[in-house]
């Protein structure tokens, strides 16, 4: 009787050892990922170039400078200067009449500020094994537009997609709308001036 009890006791004691010896080792090797850490600098200087559609005046080349301060992980504050040169209206093209604006008056300039909110931080896989950090932000603000001899207030709304090439350099794709009142064509109306630009941003 004692022999059987001893055998049962021995089996119960050795069962966990046998179970551990029979565990299956996975064939998939663990991949070690090294994630870049962004610099702690809060200032960002951006330079962009793109296209601006000035309502009634066609599309023009756009240049922009942006200086931003990262308040925290979610919000940032930016000052921006943008410039372009308006083309001819369809009326000028079709009628052959005298130009409505001089070359100096066709210069379009915007300077203002906006607040941005980082809506969707994430990463973009460029290849199967290579990814870059990214972020999609929305922003809203205002400033002044100097165009056709007038200086008027403009509402500035848009979105910005940022791809971090390194821990101090980012590529930015910005879509925005400059909304302001104009009386150029002898009547007052609200114009929407859409822009799309691509640029680089440097953290410092």
ZAKE-416976 format. One record per atom (N, C-alpha, C): atom name; chain; x negated, y, z; residue in one letter; residue number from 1. Coordinates in steps of 0.2 Angstrom, whole numbers. Atoms other than C-alpha are relative to their C-alpha. Layout:
! ZAKE-416976
name, chain, u, v, w, resn, resi
CA, A, X, Y, Z, A, NUM
...
This chain:
! ZAKE-416976
name, chain, u, v, w, resn, resi
N, A, -4, -6, 0, X, 1
CA, A, 0, 0, 0, X, 1
C, A, -4, 6, 0, X, 1
N, A, 5, -6, -1, X, 2
CA, A, -14, 12, 5, X, 2
C, A, -3, 1, -7, X, 2
N, A, 4, 0, 7, X, 3
CA, A, -23, 8, -12, X, 3
C, A, 5, 4, -5, X, 3
N, A, -4, -4, 5, X, 4
CA, A, -8, 14, -22, X, 4
C, A, 1, 7, 2, X, 4
N, A, 0, -7, -2, X, 5
CA, A, -6, 29, -12, X, 5
C, A, -6, 4, -2, X, 5
N, A, 7, -3, 1, X, 6
CA, A, -24, 33, -14, X, 6
C, A, 0, 2, -8, X, 6
N, A, 0, -1, 7, X, 7
CA, A, -22, 31, -33, X, 7
C, A, 4, 6, -2, X, 7
N, A, -5, -5, 2, X, 8
CA, A, -7, 42, -34, X, 8
C, A, -3, 7, 2, X, 8
N, A, 3, -7, -2, X, 9
CA, A, -15, 56, -24, X, 9
C, A, -6, 2, -4, X, 9
N, A, 6, -2, 4, X, 10
CA, A, -31, 55, -35, X, 10
C, A, 3, 2, -7, X, 10
N, A, -3, -2, 7, X, 11
CA, A, -20, 56, -51, X, 11
C, A, 3, 8, 1, X, 11
N, A, -3, -7, -1, X, 12
CA, A, -11, 72, -44, X, 12
C, A, -6, 5, 1, X, 12
N, A, 6, -5, -1, X, 13
CA, A, -28, 80, -39, X, 13
C, A, -3, 1, -7, X, 13
N, A, 4, -1, 6, X, 14
CA, A, -36, 77, -56, X, 14
C, A, 4, 2, -6, X, 14
N, A, -4, -2, 6, X, 15
CA, A, -21, 81, -67, X, 15
C, A, -2, 7, -2, X, 15
N, A, 2, -7, 3, X, 16
CA, A, -25, 100, -68, X, 16
C, A, -7, 0, -3, X, 16
N, A, 6, 0, 3, X, 17
CA, A, -43, 96, -72, X, 17
C, A, 1, -3, -7, X, 17
N, A, -2, 3, 7, X, 18
CA, A, -37, 84, -87, X, 18
C, A, 3, 5, -4, X, 18
N, A, -4, -4, 5, X, 19
CA, A, -25, 97, -93, X, 19
C, A, -4, 6, -2, X, 19
N, A, 4, -5, 2, X, 20
CA, A, -38, 110, -93, X, 20
C, A, -5, -2, -5, X, 20
N, A, 5, 3, 5, X, 21
CA, A, -50, 99, -103, X, 21
C, A, 3, -1, -7, X, 21
N, A, -4, 2, 6, X, 22
CA, A, -36, 96, -116, X, 22
C, A, 2, 7, -3, X, 22
N, A, -2, -6, 3, X, 23
CA, A, -33, 115, -119, X, 23
C, A, -3, 1, -7, X, 23
N, A, 2, -1, 6, X, 24
CA, A, -34, 120, -137, X, 24
C, A, -3, 7, -1, X, 24
N, A, 4, -6, 1, X, 25
CA, A, -47, 133, -142, X, 25
C, A, 2, 3, -7, X, 25
N, A, -2, -3, 7, X, 26
CA, A, -40, 145, -156, X, 26
C, A, -6, 1, -4, X, 26
N, A, 5, -1, 5, X, 27
CA, A, -49, 146, -172, X, 27
C, A, -2, 8, -2, X, 27
N, A, 0, -7, 2, X, 28
CA, A, -46, 165, -174, X, 28
C, A, -5, 4, 5, X, 28
N, A, 5, -3, -4, X, 29
CA, A, -61, 175, -167, X, 29
C, A, 3, 7, 2, X, 29
N, A, -3, -7, -2, X, 30
CA, A, -57, 191, -157, X, 30
C, A, -4, 5, -3, X, 30
N, A, 4, -6, 3, X, 31
CA, A, -61, 207, -166, X, 31
C, A, -1, 5, 5, X, 31
N, A, 1, -6, -4, X, 32
CA, A, -69, 221, -157, X, 32
C, A, 1, 6, -4, X, 32
N, A, -1, -6, 3, X, 33
CA, A, -63, 238, -162, X, 33
C, A, -3, 6, 3, X, 33
N, A, 3, -7, -2, X, 34
CA, A, -73, 254, -160, X, 34
C, A, 4, 6, -2, X, 34
N, A, -4, -6, 2, X, 35
CA, A, -61, 269, -160, X, 35
C, A, -4, 6, 2, X, 35
N, A, 3, -7, -1, X, 36
CA, A, -68, 286, -163, X, 36
C, A, 3, 4, 5, X, 36
N, A, -3, -4, -5, X, 37
CA, A, -65, 298, -149, X, 37
C, A, -1, 7, -3, X, 37
N, A, 0, -7, 3, X, 38
CA, A, -61, 316, -155, X, 38
C, A, -4, 4, 5, X, 38
N, A, 4, -5, -5, X, 39
CA, A, -72, 330, -148, X, 39
C, A, 5, 4, 4, X, 39
N, A, -4, -4, -4, X, 40
CA, A, -65, 340, -134, X, 40
C, A, 1, 7, -1, X, 40
N, A, -1, -7, 1, X, 41
CA, A, -66, 356, -142, X, 41
C, A, 7, 2, -2, X, 41
N, A, -7, -1, 1, X, 42
CA, A, -49, 365, -143, X, 42
C, A, 1, 5, -6, X, 42
N, A, -1, -4, 5, X, 43
CA, A, -53, 377, -157, X, 43
C, A, -1, -3, -7, X, 43
N, A, 0, 3, 7, X, 44
CA, A, -50, 373, -176, X, 44
C, A, 0, 6, -5, X, 44
N, A, 0, -4, 5, X, 45
CA, A, -54, 383, -191, X, 45
C, A, 1, -3, -7, X, 45
N, A, -3, 4, 6, X, 46
CA, A, -45, 378, -207, X, 46
C, A, -1, 5, -6, X, 46
N, A, 0, -3, 6, X, 47
CA, A, -48, 383, -225, X, 47
C, A, 4, -4, -5, X, 47
N, A, -5, 4, 4, X, 48
CA, A, -34, 378, -238, X, 48
C, A, 0, 4, -7, X, 48
N, A, -2, -2, 7, X, 49
CA, A, -30, 380, -257, X, 49
C, A, 5, -4, -2, X, 49
N, A, -5, 4, 3, X, 50
CA, A, -15, 376, -266, X, 50
C, A, 5, 4, -4, X, 50
N, A, -5, -4, 5, X, 51
CA, A, 1, 383, -275, X, 51
C, A, 5, 3, 4, X, 51
N, A, -5, -4, -3, X, 52
CA, A, 13, 396, -270, X, 52
C, A, 6, 2, -5, X, 52
N, A, -5, -2, 4, X, 53
CA, A, 30, 398, -278, X, 53
C, A, 4, 6, 2, X, 53
N, A, -3, -6, -2, X, 54
CA, A, 35, 416, -277, X, 54
C, A, 6, 1, -3, X, 54
N, A, -7, 0, 3, X, 55
CA, A, 54, 417, -280, X, 55
C, A, 0, 6, -5, X, 55
N, A, -1, -5, 6, X, 56
CA, A, 57, 426, -297, X, 56
C, A, -6, 1, -3, X, 56
N, A, 6, -2, 3, X, 57
CA, A, 39, 427, -300, X, 57
C, A, -5, -6, -2, X, 57
N, A, 3, 6, 2, X, 58
CA, A, 34, 409, -304, X, 58
C, A, -5, -3, 5, X, 58
N, A, 5, 3, -5, X, 59
CA, A, 20, 399, -296, X, 59
C, A, -7, 3, -1, X, 59
N, A, 6, -3, 0, X, 60
CA, A, 3, 405, -292, X, 60
C, A, -5, -4, 5, X, 60
N, A, 5, 3, -4, X, 61
CA, A, -14, 399, -284, X, 61
C, A, 1, 4, 7, X, 61
N, A, 0, -2, -7, X, 62
CA, A, -14, 401, -265, X, 62
C, A, -6, -2, 4, X, 62
N, A, 5, 1, -4, X, 63
CA, A, -28, 403, -253, X, 63
C, A, 2, 2, 7, X, 63
N, A, -3, -1, -7, X, 64
CA, A, -26, 402, -234, X, 64
C, A, -6, -1, 5, X, 64
N, A, 5, 2, -6, X, 65
CA, A, -37, 403, -218, X, 65
C, A, 4, 0, 6, X, 65
N, A, -3, 1, -6, X, 66
CA, A, -31, 397, -202, X, 66
C, A, -4, -2, 6, X, 66
N, A, 4, 1, -6, X, 67
CA, A, -38, 398, -184, X, 67
C, A, 5, -2, 5, X, 67
N, A, -5, 3, -5, X, 68
CA, A, -29, 387, -171, X, 68
C, A, -4, -2, 7, X, 68
N, A, 2, 2, -6, X, 69
CA, A, -30, 384, -153, X, 69
C, A, 4, -6, 3, X, 69
N, A, -4, 5, -2, X, 70
CA, A, -25, 367, -146, X, 70
C, A, 2, 1, 8, X, 70
N, A, -2, -2, -7, X, 71
CA, A, -15, 371, -130, X, 71
C, A, 0, -7, 4, X, 71
N, A, 0, 7, -3, X, 72
CA, A, -13, 352, -126, X, 72
C, A, 1, -5, -5, X, 72
N, A, -1, 5, 5, X, 73
CA, A, -10, 336, -134, X, 73
C, A, 5, 1, -5, X, 73
N, A, -7, -1, 4, X, 74
CA, A, 7, 341, -141, X, 74
C, A, 0, 7, -4, X, 74
N, A, -1, -7, 2, X, 75
CA, A, 6, 360, -144, X, 75
C, A, -6, 3, -2, X, 75
N, A, 5, -5, 1, X, 76
CA, A, -5, 372, -153, X, 76
C, A, 2, 6, -3, X, 76
N, A, -2, -7, 2, X, 77
CA, A, -5, 390, -158, X, 77
C, A, -5, 2, -5, X, 77
N, A, 5, -1, 6, X, 78
CA, A, -12, 396, -175, X, 78
C, A, 2, 7, -2, X, 78
N, A, -1, -6, 3, X, 79
CA, A, -15, 413, -183, X, 79
C, A, -2, -2, -7, X, 79
N, A, 1, 2, 7, X, 80
CA, A, -15, 412, -202, X, 80
C, A, 0, 7, -5, X, 80
N, A, 0, -5, 5, X, 81
CA, A, -19, 423, -217, X, 81
C, A, 0, -3, -7, X, 81
N, A, 0, 4, 6, X, 82
CA, A, -14, 418, -234, X, 82
C, A, 1, 6, -6, X, 82
N, A, 0, -5, 5, X, 83
CA, A, -15, 427, -251, X, 83
C, A, 1, -4, -7, X, 83
N, A, -2, 2, 7, X, 84
CA, A, -9, 425, -269, X, 84
C, A, 1, 6, -5, X, 84
N, A, -2, -6, 5, X, 85
CA, A, -5, 435, -285, X, 85
C, A, 5, -2, -4, X, 85
N, A, -6, 1, 3, X, 86
CA, A, 12, 435, -292, X, 86
C, A, -1, 0, -8, X, 86
N, A, 0, 0, 8, X, 87
CA, A, 15, 431, -311, X, 87
C, A, 5, 5, -2, X, 87
N, A, -5, -4, 3, X, 88
CA, A, 28, 439, -322, X, 88
C, A, 7, -3, 1, X, 88
N, A, -7, 3, 0, X, 89
CA, A, 47, 437, -320, X, 89
C, A, 2, -2, -7, X, 89
N, A, -3, 3, 7, X, 90
CA, A, 57, 428, -333, X, 90
C, A, 3, 6, -4, X, 90
N, A, -2, -6, 4, X, 91
CA, A, 65, 445, -337, X, 91
C, A, -6, 4, -4, X, 91
N, A, 6, -4, 4, X, 92
CA, A, 48, 453, -341, X, 92
C, A, -2, -5, -6, X, 92
N, A, 3, 5, 5, X, 93
CA, A, 43, 437, -351, X, 93
C, A, 5, 1, -6, X, 93
N, A, -5, 1, 6, X, 94
CA, A, 60, 437, -362, X, 94
C, A, 1, 7, -3, X, 94
N, A, -3, -7, 3, X, 95
CA, A, 64, 456, -364, X, 95
C, A, -6, 4, -3, X, 95
N, A, 6, -4, 3, X, 96
CA, A, 46, 462, -368, X, 96
C, A, 0, 7, 3, X, 96
N, A, 0, -7, -3, X, 97
CA, A, 50, 477, -357, X, 97
C, A, -6, 2, 4, X, 97
N, A, 6, -2, -4, X, 98
CA, A, 37, 487, -346, X, 98
C, A, 0, -4, 6, X, 98
N, A, 1, 4, -6, X, 99
CA, A, 30, 477, -332, X, 99
C, A, 4, 3, 6, X, 99
N, A, -3, -3, -6, X, 100
CA, A, 40, 479, -316, X, 100
C, A, -5, 2, 6, X, 100
N, A, 5, -2, -5, X, 101
CA, A, 24, 479, -305, X, 101
C, A, -6, 1, -3, X, 101
N, A, 7, -1, 2, X, 102
CA, A, 7, 485, -307, X, 102
C, A, -4, -7, 2, X, 102
N, A, 5, 6, -2, X, 103
CA, A, -8, 472, -305, X, 103
C, A, -1, 1, 8, X, 103
N, A, 1, 0, -7, X, 104
CA, A, -11, 479, -287, X, 104
C, A, 6, -2, 4, X, 104
N, A, -7, 2, -4, X, 105
CA, A, 8, 477, -282, X, 105
C, A, 1, -7, -1, X, 105
N, A, -1, 7, 0, X, 106
CA, A, 7, 459, -288, X, 106
C, A, -4, -4, 5, X, 106
N, A, 4, 3, -5, X, 107
CA, A, -5, 455, -274, X, 107
C, A, 5, -2, 6, X, 107
N, A, -4, 3, -6, X, 108
CA, A, 4, 444, -261, X, 108
C, A, -4, -2, 6, X, 108
N, A, 4, 2, -6, X, 109
CA, A, -3, 443, -243, X, 109
C, A, 5, -1, 6, X, 109
N, A, -4, 2, -7, X, 110
CA, A, 4, 435, -227, X, 110
C, A, -5, 0, 5, X, 110
N, A, 4, 1, -6, X, 111
CA, A, -3, 437, -210, X, 111
C, A, 4, -1, 6, X, 111
N, A, -4, 1, -5, X, 112
CA, A, 5, 430, -195, X, 112
C, A, -2, -6, 5, X, 112
N, A, 2, 5, -5, X, 113
CA, A, 5, 417, -181, X, 113
C, A, 6, -5, 0, X, 113
N, A, -5, 5, -1, X, 114
CA, A, 15, 401, -177, X, 114
C, A, -2, -5, 5, X, 114
N, A, 1, 5, -5, X, 115
CA, A, 17, 387, -164, X, 115
C, A, 2, -6, -4, X, 115
N, A, -1, 7, 3, X, 116
CA, A, 15, 369, -169, X, 116
C, A, 1, -5, 5, X, 116
N, A, -1, 6, -4, X, 117
CA, A, 21, 353, -162, X, 117
C, A, -2, -6, -3, X, 117
N, A, 2, 7, 3, X, 118
CA, A, 12, 336, -165, X, 118
C, A, 6, -5, 1, X, 118
N, A, -6, 4, 0, X, 119
CA, A, 27, 326, -169, X, 119
C, A, -1, -8, 0, X, 119
N, A, 2, 8, 1, X, 120
CA, A, 19, 309, -174, X, 120
C, A, -7, -1, -1, X, 120
N, A, 7, 2, 1, X, 121
CA, A, 1, 305, -170, X, 121
C, A, 0, -7, -2, X, 121
N, A, 1, 7, 2, X, 122
CA, A, -5, 289, -177, X, 122
C, A, -7, -1, -4, X, 122
N, A, 6, 2, 3, X, 123
CA, A, -18, 281, -189, X, 123
C, A, 2, -2, -7, X, 123
N, A, -1, 2, 7, X, 124
CA, A, -19, 278, -208, X, 124
C, A, -5, -5, -2, X, 124
N, A, 5, 5, 2, X, 125
CA, A, -27, 262, -215, X, 125
C, A, -2, 1, -7, X, 125
N, A, 2, -1, 7, X, 126
CA, A, -37, 266, -230, X, 126
C, A, -2, -6, -4, X, 126
N, A, 1, 7, 2, X, 127
CA, A, -43, 248, -232, X, 127
C, A, 3, -5, 5, X, 127
N, A, -3, 5, -5, X, 128
CA, A, -38, 232, -223, X, 128
C, A, -4, 1, 7, X, 128
N, A, 4, 0, -6, X, 129
CA, A, -52, 235, -210, X, 129
C, A, -2, 7, 2, X, 129
N, A, 2, -7, -2, X, 130
CA, A, -54, 254, -210, X, 130
C, A, 6, 4, 0, X, 130
N, A, -6, -4, -1, X, 131
CA, A, -42, 266, -203, X, 131
C, A, -3, 7, 3, X, 131
N, A, 2, -7, -3, X, 132
CA, A, -43, 285, -198, X, 132
C, A, 6, 2, 4, X, 132
N, A, -5, -3, -4, X, 133
CA, A, -33, 294, -185, X, 133
C, A, 3, 5, -4, X, 133
N, A, -4, -5, 4, X, 134
CA, A, -19, 305, -191, X, 134
C, A, 5, 4, 5, X, 134
N, A, -5, -3, -4, X, 135
CA, A, -6, 317, -185, X, 135
C, A, 5, 4, -5, X, 135
N, A, -5, -4, 4, X, 136
CA, A, 10, 325, -192, X, 136
C, A, 3, 5, 5, X, 136
N, A, -2, -6, -4, X, 137
CA, A, 15, 342, -185, X, 137
C, A, 6, 4, -4, X, 137
N, A, -5, -5, 2, X, 138
CA, A, 30, 354, -187, X, 138
C, A, -2, 6, 3, X, 138
N, A, 2, -6, -3, X, 139
CA, A, 27, 372, -185, X, 139
C, A, 5, 6, -2, X, 139
N, A, -4, -6, 1, X, 140
CA, A, 37, 389, -184, X, 140
C, A, -3, 6, 2, X, 140
N, A, 3, -7, -2, X, 141
CA, A, 32, 407, -183, X, 141
C, A, 2, 5, -5, X, 141
N, A, -2, -5, 4, X, 142
CA, A, 32, 423, -192, X, 142
C, A, -6, 5, 0, X, 142
N, A, 5, -5, 1, X, 143
CA, A, 22, 438, -198, X, 143
C, A, 2, 5, -5, X, 143
N, A, -1, -5, 6, X, 144
CA, A, 21, 451, -212, X, 144
C, A, -2, -2, -6, X, 144
N, A, 2, 1, 7, X, 145
CA, A, 21, 449, -230, X, 145
C, A, -1, 7, -4, X, 145
N, A, 2, -6, 4, X, 146
CA, A, 13, 463, -241, X, 146
C, A, 1, -2, -7, X, 146
N, A, -1, 2, 7, X, 147
CA, A, 20, 462, -258, X, 147
C, A, 4, 6, -4, X, 147
N, A, -4, -5, 4, X, 148
CA, A, 26, 474, -272, X, 148
C, A, 1, 7, 4, X, 148
N, A, 0, -6, -4, X, 149
CA, A, 22, 489, -261, X, 149
C, A, 4, 0, 6, X, 149
N, A, -4, 0, -6, X, 150
CA, A, 32, 484, -247, X, 150
C, A, -3, -5, 5, X, 150
N, A, 2, 5, -5, X, 151
CA, A, 28, 476, -230, X, 151
C, A, 6, -2, 4, X, 151
N, A, -6, 3, -3, X, 152
CA, A, 42, 465, -223, X, 152
C, A, -2, -6, 5, X, 152
N, A, 1, 5, -5, X, 153
CA, A, 44, 453, -209, X, 153
C, A, 2, -7, -4, X, 153
N, A, -1, 7, 4, X, 154
CA, A, 43, 434, -215, X, 154
C, A, 0, -5, 6, X, 154
N, A, -1, 6, -4, X, 155
CA, A, 49, 419, -206, X, 155
C, A, -4, -6, -3, X, 155
N, A, 4, 5, 3, X, 156
CA, A, 36, 405, -208, X, 156
C, A, 1, -7, 3, X, 156
N, A, -2, 7, -2, X, 157
CA, A, 42, 386, -207, X, 157
C, A, -4, -5, -4, X, 157
N, A, 3, 5, 4, X, 158
CA, A, 33, 371, -212, X, 158
C, A, -2, -7, 4, X, 158
N, A, 3, 6, -3, X, 159
CA, A, 24, 354, -208, X, 159
C, A, -7, -1, -3, X, 159
N, A, 7, 1, 1, X, 160
CA, A, 6, 349, -208, X, 160
C, A, -2, -7, 2, X, 160
N, A, 2, 7, -1, X, 161
CA, A, -1, 331, -210, X, 161
C, A, -8, 1, 0, X, 161
N, A, 7, -1, -1, X, 162
CA, A, -19, 330, -203, X, 162
C, A, -3, -7, 0, X, 162
N, A, 4, 6, 0, X, 163
CA, A, -31, 316, -207, X, 163
C, A, -7, 1, 3, X, 163
N, A, 7, -1, -3, X, 164
CA, A, -47, 315, -196, X, 164
C, A, -5, -4, -3, X, 164
N, A, 6, 3, 4, X, 165
CA, A, -62, 311, -207, X, 165
C, A, -5, -2, 5, X, 165
N, A, 5, 1, -5, X, 166
CA, A, -74, 312, -192, X, 166
C, A, 3, 3, 7, X, 166
N, A, -2, -2, -6, X, 167
CA, A, -73, 317, -174, X, 167
C, A, 0, 8, 1, X, 167
N, A, 0, -8, 0, X, 168
CA, A, -75, 336, -179, X, 168
C, A, 3, 2, -6, X, 168
N, A, -3, -3, 7, X, 169
CA, A, -68, 337, -197, X, 169
C, A, 6, -4, -2, X, 169
N, A, -7, 3, 2, X, 170
CA, A, -50, 334, -203, X, 170
C, A, 2, 3, -7, X, 170
N, A, -3, -2, 7, X, 171
CA, A, -41, 335, -220, X, 171
C, A, 7, 1, 2, X, 171
N, A, -7, -2, -1, X, 172
CA, A, -25, 344, -220, X, 172
C, A, 4, 1, -6, X, 172
N, A, -5, -1, 5, X, 173
CA, A, -10, 344, -231, X, 173
C, A, 6, 4, 3, X, 173
N, A, -5, -4, -3, X, 174
CA, A, 2, 358, -228, X, 174
C, A, 5, 2, -4, X, 174
N, A, -5, -3, 4, X, 175
CA, A, 19, 362, -234, X, 175
C, A, 4, 5, 4, X, 175
N, A, -3, -5, -4, X, 176
CA, A, 28, 378, -229, X, 176
C, A, 4, 4, -4, X, 176
N, A, -5, -5, 3, X, 177
CA, A, 41, 391, -233, X, 177
C, A, -1, 7, 3, X, 177
N, A, 0, -7, -3, X, 178
CA, A, 39, 410, -231, X, 178
C, A, 6, 3, -2, X, 178
N, A, -7, -2, 2, X, 179
CA, A, 56, 417, -230, X, 179
C, A, 0, 8, 2, X, 179
N, A, 0, -7, -2, X, 180
CA, A, 58, 436, -231, X, 180
C, A, 5, 3, -5, X, 180
N, A, -5, -4, 4, X, 181
CA, A, 70, 450, -238, X, 181
C, A, -4, 4, -6, X, 181
N, A, 4, -4, 5, X, 182
CA, A, 65, 458, -255, X, 182
C, A, 6, 4, -4, X, 182
N, A, -4, -4, 4, X, 183
CA, A, 73, 472, -265, X, 183
C, A, -3, 2, -7, X, 183
N, A, 4, -1, 6, X, 184
CA, A, 61, 471, -280, X, 184
C, A, 5, 0, -6, X, 184
N, A, -5, 0, 6, X, 185
CA, A, 75, 467, -293, X, 185
C, A, 6, 4, 1, X, 185
N, A, -5, -4, -1, X, 186
CA, A, 86, 481, -287, X, 186
C, A, 6, -2, 4, X, 186
N, A, -5, 3, -5, X, 187
CA, A, 96, 471, -275, X, 187
C, A, -4, -4, 6, X, 187
N, A, 3, 3, -5, X, 188
CA, A, 92, 465, -258, X, 188
C, A, 2, -8, 1, X, 188
N, A, -2, 7, 0, X, 189
CA, A, 91, 446, -256, X, 189
C, A, -5, -4, 4, X, 189
N, A, 4, 4, -4, X, 190
CA, A, 83, 433, -245, X, 190
C, A, -4, -5, -5, X, 190
N, A, 4, 4, 4, X, 191
CA, A, 69, 424, -254, X, 191
C, A, -4, -6, 4, X, 191
N, A, 4, 6, -2, X, 192
CA, A, 61, 406, -251, X, 192
C, A, -6, -1, -4, X, 192
N, A, 6, 1, 4, X, 193
CA, A, 43, 405, -256, X, 193
C, A, -4, -6, 3, X, 193
N, A, 3, 7, -2, X, 194
CA, A, 37, 387, -255, X, 194
C, A, -7, -1, -2, X, 194
N, A, 7, 1, 1, X, 195
CA, A, 19, 382, -254, X, 195
C, A, -2, -7, 2, X, 195
N, A, 3, 7, -2, X, 196
CA, A, 9, 366, -254, X, 196
C, A, -8, 1, -1, X, 196
N, A, 7, -1, 0, X, 197
CA, A, -9, 366, -250, X, 197
C, A, -4, -5, 3, X, 197
N, A, 4, 5, -3, X, 198
CA, A, -24, 355, -246, X, 198
C, A, -6, 3, 2, X, 198
N, A, 6, -4, -3, X, 199
CA, A, -39, 360, -235, X, 199
C, A, -4, -5, 5, X, 199
N, A, 4, 3, -5, X, 200
CA, A, -52, 356, -222, X, 200
C, A, 0, 4, 6, X, 200
N, A, 0, -4, -6, X, 201
CA, A, -52, 360, -204, X, 201
C, A, -6, -3, 4, X, 201
N, A, 6, 1, -3, X, 202
CA, A, -67, 361, -193, X, 202
C, A, 1, 1, 8, X, 202
N, A, 0, -2, -7, X, 203
CA, A, -67, 359, -174, X, 203
C, A, -6, 3, 3, X, 203
N, A, 6, -3, -3, X, 204
CA, A, -78, 369, -163, X, 204
C, A, 1, 3, 7, X, 204
